[in-house]
């Protein structure tokens, strides 16, 4: 089979159209990411995943954002997974591990082998409201403990996990889904919010997701997604992360409002991301692949 390209692609619907089939065959992404739009029933989504793997291979990454609470794509079909805030308030890592393991067993039964969770950002008084229930808490030690339990539960069942959003969007006042945001903290202040990243890396988390926020004290010129200083010098060298690094969705406003998708894909990969993710628009997926191909020939 031909070598895969460093992309994670969303699918438009419940089944693979001929166009979808051809796109996957042409782009050969390392993985796909599933959303609520891809689910109608358990047999249907299992077949969708099987069809993707028949094109791309059994080793294909099949991912989902399964954080808990409102960030659960298929709540009607999977075991209950409370919001991270609720789990954090329990201060019971064994409860977190149990919930996580049970959720992972159901995901793996479908063929999903990568969870783009947990959020390991530390909640702050100035955090964006959308982060309140997605964070385990306001204390670095608590977030670390809960996140490690979540990761261990998933891994015990055979599902890889992702610590996000490096270098930390707890202090971000704007939502990168909509617009660019600047986290104007010193390096010393950022070091404090990296406690859960350091802890989960030490515990063996498989992936880290990099955010689109900009951190002037680290790199005044680039969003973290495009910063080799943040990805290679800090995440790789300083924090010692040796696993895979995935960008947040390049279709988010923080990137799409300023950069073409082709340029964004090339920049994030050159900065050190292992995979560039494009979650919705198939035309943008084609555009990113074309730019990547031209850049590498």
Residue pairs with C-beta under 8 A, 6 or more apart in sequence:
1 57
2 28
3 28
4 28
4 29
4 30
4 56
4 57
5 27
5 28
5 29
5 30
5 289
5 292
6 30
6 269
6 273
6 274
6 275
6 276
6 292
7 27
7 29
7 30
7 31
7 265
7 275
7 276
7 277
7 278
7 285
7 288
7 289
7 292
8 29
8 30
8 31
8 32
8 33
8 61
8 63
8 246
8 275
8 276
8 277
8 278
8 279
9 23
9 24
9 27
9 29
9 31
9 32
9 33
9 277
9 278
9 279
9 285
10 32
10 33
10 34
10 35
10 278
10 279
10 280
11 20
11 32
11 34
11 38
11 48
11 52
12 20
12 37
12 280
12 282
13 20
13 37
13 38
14 37
14 38
14 39
14 40
14 44
14 48
15 44
15 47
15 48
15 51
16 24
16 48
16 51
16 52
16 55
19 282
20 282
21 51
21 55
23 282
23 285
23 286
24 32
24 52
24 55
24 56
25 55
26 289
27 285
27 286
27 289
28 56
29 56
30 60
30 61
30 275
31 60
31 61
31 62
31 63
31 114
31 275
32 52
32 60
32 61
32 62
32 63
33 63
33 64
33 65
33 116
33 277
33 279
34 45
34 49
34 62
34 63
34 64
34 73
34 112
35 64
35 73
35 279
36 73
36 74
38 45
38 48
38 73
39 45
39 73
39 74
39 77
41 77
42 77
42 110
45 74
45 110
46 110
46 111
49 62
49 110
49 111
49 112
50 111
52 60
52 62
53 60
53 62
53 111
61 113
61 114
62 111
62 112
62 113
62 114
63 112
63 113
63 114
63 115
63 116
64 73
64 107
64 112
64 114
64 115
64 116
65 71
65 73
65 115
65 116
65 117
66 72
66 73
66 78
66 81
66 103
66 107
66 112
66 115
66 116
66 117
67 81
67 83
67 84
67 117
67 118
67 119
67 134
68 81
68 82
68 83
68 84
68 86
68 87
68 99
68 103
68 117
69 81
69 82
69 83
69 84
69 85
69 86
69 133
69 134
70 83
70 133
71 83
71 117
71 134
72 78
72 81
78 103
78 106
78 107
79 99
79 102
79 103
79 106
80 99
81 99
81 100
81 103
82 99
83 133
83 134
84 118
84 119
84 133
84 134
84 135
84 136
84 146
84 150
85 123
85 132
85 133
85 134
85 135
85 136
85 137
86 133
87 95
87 96
87 99
87 136
87 146
87 150
88 135
88 136
88 137
88 142
88 143
88 146
89 137
90 96
91 142
93 145
93 146
93 148
93 149
94 149
96 146
96 149
96 150
96 153
97 149
97 150
97 152
97 153
97 156
98 153
99 153
100 149
100 150
100 151
100 152
100 153
100 154
101 153
101 154
101 156
101 157
102 153
103 153
103 154
104 115
104 153
104 154
104 155
104 156
104 157
104 158
104 159
105 157
107 113
107 115
107 157
107 159
108 157
108 158
108 159
112 159
113 158
113 159
113 160
114 159
114 160
114 161
114 162
114 206
114 207
115 154
115 159
115 160
115 161
115 162
116 162
116 164
116 207
116 209
116 246
117 150
117 161
117 162
117 164
118 136
118 146
118 147
118 150
118 151
118 161
118 162
118 163
118 164
119 131
119 134
119 135
119 136
119 164
119 165
120 136
120 143
120 144
120 147
120 163
120 164
120 196
120 197
120 200
121 127
121 131
121 134
121 135
121 143
121 164
121 165
121 168
121 169
121 170
121 193
121 196
122 135
122 137
122 138
122 139
122 140
122 143
122 168
122 170
122 193
122 195
122 196
123 131
123 132
123 135
123 137
123 138
123 170
124 138
124 170
124 171
126 171
126 173
127 135
127 170
127 171
127 172
127 173
128 169
128 172
128 173
128 174
128 175
130 175
131 169
131 170
135 143
135 170
136 142
136 143
136 146
136 147
137 143
137 146
140 192
140 193
140 195
140 196
141 195
143 195
143 196
144 195
144 196
144 199
144 200
145 199
147 163
147 196
147 199
147 200
148 199
148 200
148 203
150 161
151 161
151 163
151 200
151 203
151 204
151 205
152 203
154 160
154 161
155 161
155 204
155 206
160 206
160 207
161 205
161 206
161 207
162 205
162 206
162 207
162 208
162 209
162 246
163 196
163 197
163 200
163 201
163 205
163 207
163 208
163 209
164 208
164 209
164 211
164 248
165 209
165 210
165 211
165 213
165 248
166 197
166 208
166 209
166 210
166 211
166 224
166 230
166 235
167 183
167 190
167 193
167 194
167 197
167 210
167 211
167 213
167 215
167 218
167 224
167 230
167 234
167 235
168 183
168 190
168 193
168 194
168 197
168 211
169 176
169 181
169 183
169 211
169 213
170 193
171 183
171 185
171 193
172 181
172 183
172 211
172 213
173 181
174 180
174 181
175 181
176 211
176 212
176 213
176 248
176 252
176 253
176 254
177 252
177 253
177 254
178 252
178 253
178 254
179 253
179 254
179 257
180 212
180 213
180 214
180 223
180 253
180 254
180 257
180 258
181 213
181 214
181 254
182 213
182 214
182 215
182 216
183 190
183 213
183 214
183 215
184 216
184 217
185 193
185 215
185 217
186 217
187 217
187 218
190 215
190 217
190 218
194 239
197 208
197 239
198 239
201 208
201 239
201 240
201 241
201 243
205 243
206 243
206 244
207 243
207 244
207 245
207 246
208 235
208 241
208 243
208 244
208 245
208 246
209 245
209 246
209 247
209 248
210 224
210 225
210 230
210 231
210 235
210 245
210 246
210 247
210 248
210 268
210 273
211 223
211 224
211 225
211 248
212 223
212 224
212 225
212 248
212 252
212 254
212 255
213 223
213 224
213 254
214 220
214 222
214 223
214 224
215 224
215 227
215 230
218 224
218 227
218 229
218 230
218 234
219 227
219 229
219 230
221 227
222 267
222 271
223 254
223 255
224 230
224 231
225 247
225 248
225 250
225 255
225 264
225 267
225 268
225 271
225 273
226 264
226 267
226 268
226 271
227 271
228 270
228 271
228 272
230 271
231 245
231 271
231 272
231 273
232 271
232 272
235 241
235 245
235 272
236 242
236 272
244 274
244 275
245 272
245 273
245 274
245 275
246 273
246 274
246 275
246 276
246 277
247 268
247 273
247 275
247 276
247 277
248 277
249 277
249 278
249 279
249 280
250 256
250 261
250 264
250 265
250 268
250 276
250 277
250 278
250 284
250 288
251 261
251 278
251 279
251 280
251 281
251 284
255 264
256 264
259 267
260 287
260 291
261 278
261 284
261 287
261 288
261 291
262 287
262 288
262 290
262 291
262 292
263 291
264 276
264 288
265 276
265 278
265 288
265 291
265 292
266 291
266 292
266 295
268 276
269 276
269 292
276 288
278 284
278 285
278 288
